[in-house]
């Protein structure tokens, strides 16, 4: 079993899932940031893998994107139907 301690949230997987979800919802960085209560520059840095979100911000982003936080953060659990084909 892989420990979550060895899976940083800002890994390439997180950044890819964040970008996919934002694109699917057709949200700008600014719109997603406003929906999640974080700055648009923070969203840009997260998508680029340049920073790691707090657990709270990950949960806020997931809610704003309409996805499960466990999927967004770690790729665990049921992926959205649109992500399964992408």
Number of C-alpha atoms within 10 A of each C-alpha: 3 6 6 10 7 7 13 14 23 22 18 15 18 25 24 17 19 25 19 17 22 22 13 12 13 11 16 14 19 16 17 21 20 14 16 21 13 16 15 17 12 17 25 18 15 23 24 17 18 13 16 18 19 11 12 11 15 22 19 19 28 21 14 20 21 13 17 19 21 15 17 25 25 17 15 11 11 12 15 13 8 10 12 8 6 6
